[in-house]
Amino acid sequence: MNTNYIMRALSFHGQPMQKIWDDERGAGDIQKCGIPAHPDYSIYQERQKYFTFQDRAKRLKLHQFFARKALDLYDSELTSTEVEPNKIIENEQYIASLPPYELFVNRNKDKQKRCRCIMKNINPGDIIYCMVTKPNTTMVKTLCMGEPMVRFLNDLPIKAYLTKTELDGNDKPRVFNKNDYLRCEVLETSVDAERLYLTLESMNEKNKNIPLGVITYADLPKYYRHIDYNNLEKFEDYMLKSKEFLNPNYDILYEINGLDVNETYTFMSSLKHPFPRDEYAKELRRTQASKWAFRSVAEGIEHFKNGNHVEAFQCLNKALTIDPRNVEGLVARGALYANKGSFLKAVDDFEKALKLNTYHVNARKYMGETLVALGRRYEDENRIKDATKAYQDCLNIIPNHEQARLSLEAIQQRSGSQYFENLAHLQGEEEDTLEKEKMSVRNSSSDDGSTSSDSGSETEHTDNEDIGKDGSLSPLSKRMALHVASLQKEEESKKQLNQPFYMTAYNVPSATTHINEFRLDDDDTGSRVRKLLQEASKHKKEKKKIKKKKNKKTKKVSRKEKNAANILSKINFQEAYKAISSMNIENKLTENLQKYEKTIADIKKRQEELVQSIEAGMTSRKRSETPPHVSSMRSSKHS
């Protein structure tokens, strides 16, 4: 790794970067790179005054990035090739000389900071172009720097002084006139004082072949002559105007910088390989546009839900101008068009959405409903072909759509019955014409009296049979029958083509039917209509029952609420309060307490009497159990 770059990074970021470096890469890794144990942190100490606590996390992440990517950022091989000034001068005709980019970026910013930054980059030996503002003085105004260093100094407050001037023929310092242009060499710089000390004698070896002193305006650098400071154009305009920029060959620039054309140069090893397709400008712009348009789509959907159709259209149109491939915006706008009745515009939006995402659920669903509504409109306008096409398109998208299938079957049945009615009408007209011809033949035979009655009867009989045969098998009827069969075949083939592959198996060819023969058993439309009517009646009855139940419940609840409200309205709270206050509740309570105490005293007396009676009974029982007292014999004798 390049020790110089690591030293500069440490002096700029200070001890926090060194600590994170030791944590990430191990203690002592910096010393292995040739950096002393105590590097110079003077720049970091000056910067530390302006640090804020809020930026602490950013600085920590930045230091971690430097430590983890040190092998890529500080690789010495990246700095092995240096730009040689001689090569630049040799190939100057191939290099576009443009004004410095900082002139366009930092024009309205603080010039003091820009001046300090440029003064740090000026080194002794650099070439600077100046202009004399006052004669007989050593102070000059700096204009610009010599190539390859491209710096515009005319608007900066830099003080430049000439230390060594040329001598004239009398060995006296040469006096310069006002507005003279000078090419000088830098002797010394003072960044803090913003001063430059210049000389007109070449002191550096690299400037021996460069003539110093008074020059003309044409000798000034090309990029400086192109600058119009008062009327600055954009940097891109300057770049496009230069002839060198139009040269597509960039091998010379690689050669000047010592680079190989076939290699990819980058600080990151992961970026040396080709980029994935998703990270190219078009894909990134597309994802950015879709995210940007999603906000307008969300706002449009909210307006649509709230019923604000004008605002919804504005938001959705804005989203689709930003990103025309936004599927959600197309679906939402198609739904808006369908609700407003413009079905064709809705179908166009749904088709675009399905081209971008064929499996979008809402797009397929809304497309089917819109096509059904469009078919019904066509039926009302008596545009049967357009209606059948709309229904068939709906079935191609949603094969199980019942409304489209039923309406398509109804159209087909109607078209078939109308066709047979027209055919019967044509046959009736043919019979009328034949009867007229027959009457004319009879009239002609009655006028001719030469023929006999028998022959006339025979001829009439044969004529009637022939006429009957011709009437049953006339050429027009034959053509119509053949035309009917061909039309039926074409309709069946169209059905099979328009239907999806899994519906063709159910299209079994029907049995051959003769003209004017109807099989009522095969027609299920009547039974289907009856079933639909029965289901509709059941659905209506169930709805009525549910409504009745709901009405009963609401009536009961309303009655209870009304009763409670009536009871509360009838109560006179003032009179109730007066009645309660008039009652001597305290006296009643005292009376109840006295009664309670009396009852307790009576209970106690009864208990005492019971106890006494029990004791008396016990004593009498003891007396009865003891034997009677017997008198002695002595007493009897004495008696």
Secondary structure by P-SEA (a helix, b strand, c coil): ccaaaaaaaaaaacaaaaaaaaaaccccccccccccccccaaaaaaacccccccaaaaaaaaaaaaaaacccccccccccbbbbaaaaaaacccccccccccccccccccaaaaaaaaaaaccccbbbbbbbccccccbbbbccccccccccccccbbbbbbcbbbbcccccccccccbbbbbbbbcccccccbbbbbbcccccccccccccccccccccccccccccccccccaaaaaaaccccccccaaaaaaaacccccccccccccccccccccccaaaaaaaaaaaaaaaaaaaaaaaaaacaaaaaaaaaaaaaaaccccaaaaaaaaaaaaaacaaaaaaaaaaaaaaaccccaaaaaaaaaaaaaaaaaaaaacaaaaaaaaaaaaaaaccccaaaaaaaaaaaaaaaaaaaaaaaaaaaaaaaaaaaaaaaaaaaaaacccccaaaaaaaaaaaaaaaaaaaaccaaaaaaaaaaaaaaaaaaaaaaaacccccccccccccccccccccccccaaaaaaaaaaaaaaaaaaaaaaaaaaaaaaaaaaaaaaaaaaaaaaaccaaaaaaaaaacaaaaaaaaaaaaaaaaaaaaaaaaaaaaaaaaaaaaaaaaaabbbbbbcaaaaaac
